[in-house]
């Protein structure tokens, strides 16, 4: 298994519109993709940065993982998404190396991707998302 590049950096925010506006004003970024991911209870806005994205995330319901994150930690870095050629084999390799899964098997993600998350307590404090386009 090999990481092909950083797909995105996920940032949890309370006010998605304000975060989009601030990034536009500060850095000139525009939204490349926007989507509500019902399964995860989030709305995301992807800001293109070279071949990767900054993913701004806000909860759409109180029981979503991002809502719990915001309650515990406040706004900020939520996770790092690594692009992989094959999510299932990348997940298997990470588990063989001792990672603890959040997702036991890959599942649908935004933009038509396939994703799997690895728990931060087994990844040196960082929630990792494996992303197959």
C-alpha positions in Angstrom: 0.0 0.0 0.0 1.2 3.4 -0.8 -0.2 6.9 -0.2 -0.4 8.7 -3.5 -0.9 12.2 -2.0 -2.7 14.3 0.6 -6.3 14.4 -0.6 -7.5 16.9 2.0 -7.2 18.4 5.4 -10.5 18.4 7.3 -11.3 21.5 9.5 -14.3 21.4 11.8 -16.2 24.8 11.9 -19.4 26.0 13.5 -20.3 28.4 10.7 -19.6 27.1 7.3 -20.6 30.3 5.5 -18.3 32.4 7.6 -15.4 30.0 7.2 -15.8 29.9 3.4 -16.0 33.8 3.3 -12.9 34.1 5.5 -10.9 31.7 3.3 -12.0 33.6 0.2 -11.0 36.9 1.7 -7.7 35.7 3.2 -6.5 33.4 0.5 -8.6 33.9 -2.6 -10.0 30.4 -2.5 -13.3 29.4 -4.0 -15.5 26.4 -3.3 -14.7 23.6 -5.7 -17.3 21.2 -4.3 -20.0 21.3 -1.7 -22.1 18.5 -0.4 -24.2 17.3 2.5 -23.1 13.8 3.6 -26.2 12.6 5.4 -24.5 9.4 6.6 -21.9 11.4 8.5 -24.2 14.2 9.5 -22.0 16.9 8.0 -22.0 19.6 5.3 -18.7 20.1 3.6 -17.2 22.7 1.4 -14.0 21.7 -0.5 -11.6 24.5 -1.3 -9.1 23.5 -4.0 -5.4 24.0 -3.2 -3.2 22.7 -6.0 -4.1 19.0 -6.4 -5.6 18.7 -2.9 -8.4 20.3 -0.8 -9.1 22.1 2.4 -12.3 20.5 3.6 -14.5 22.7 5.8 -16.9 20.6 7.8 -19.9 21.6 9.9 -22.4 19.3 11.6 -26.0 19.0 10.2 -27.2 17.2 13.4 -26.2 17.1 17.0 -25.2 13.4 17.1 -22.7 13.6 14.3 -19.0 12.9 14.9 -18.1 16.5 13.9 -20.7 17.9 16.4 -19.1 15.8 19.2 -15.6 17.0 18.1 -16.7 20.6 18.2 -18.2 20.2 21.6 -15.0 18.6 23.0 -12.3 20.4 21.1 -13.8 23.5 19.5 -13.0 24.5 15.9 -9.9 23.3 14.2 -8.1 20.4 12.5 -10.3 17.4 12.5 -8.5 14.9 10.2 -6.1 14.3 7.4 -7.3 12.5 4.2 -4.7 10.5 2.3 -5.4 9.5 -1.3 -4.8 5.8 -2.0 -5.2 3.6 -5.1 -7.2 0.9 -3.4 -9.0 1.7 -0.1 -9.6 -1.9 0.9 -5.9 -2.9 0.6 -4.8 0.3 2.2 -7.1 -0.3 5.1 -5.9 -3.9 5.4 -2.2 -2.8 5.4 -2.9 -0.1 8.1 -4.7 -2.7 10.3 -1.8 -5.2 9.8 0.5 -2.4 11.0 -1.6 -2.0 14.2 -4.1 0.8 13.3 -7.5 0.6 14.9 -10.4 1.1 12.4 -13.2 3.5 12.7 -14.6 1.8 9.6 -14.2 -2.0 9.5 -14.7 -2.0 5.7 -14.5 0.9 3.1 -17.7 2.8 2.5 -19.0 5.6 0.2 -17.6 9.1 0.8 -18.3 12.4 -0.7 -17.5 13.2 -4.4 -18.2 9.5 -5.2 -15.1 8.4 -3.4 -14.6 5.3 -1.3 -13.3 6.0 2.2 -12.3 4.4 5.5 -11.2 6.1 8.8 -8.5 5.0 11.2 -8.8 5.9 14.9 -6.5 8.6 16.2 -5.5 6.7 19.3 -3.7 4.2 17.0 -2.4 6.9 14.6 -0.4 9.1 16.9 -3.3 11.3 17.8 -4.5 12.0 14.2 -7.8 10.8 12.7 -6.8 9.5 9.3 -9.1 9.1 6.3 -8.1 6.8 3.4 -9.6 8.1 0.2 -10.0 6.2 -3.1 -11.2 8.3 -6.0 
